[in-house]
Amino acid sequence: MEFLYLMIICSVSLAVVFLIVFIINAKNGQFEDDESPAVRMLLDDEVKEKTNNTTSSLEENKDNKNS
């Protein structure tokens, strides 16, 4: 029976620790933006294409200057 009391105390203590960590993170804004990562994943290809186009146009300009 004493083991049961010990286990209850341990589980309640662990639950309190998780609650405190959750409250601290919620106050620091950890859970503020949950929409943009999903949208950013969809828009990531467009950014890479723009970057690749910019890089290729810079290389073309260098080739034209050297000619």
ABEGO torsion letter per residue (X at the ends): XAAAAAAAAAAAAAAAAAAAAAAAAAAAGAAABAAAAAAAAAAAAAAAAAAAAAAAAAAAAAAAAAX
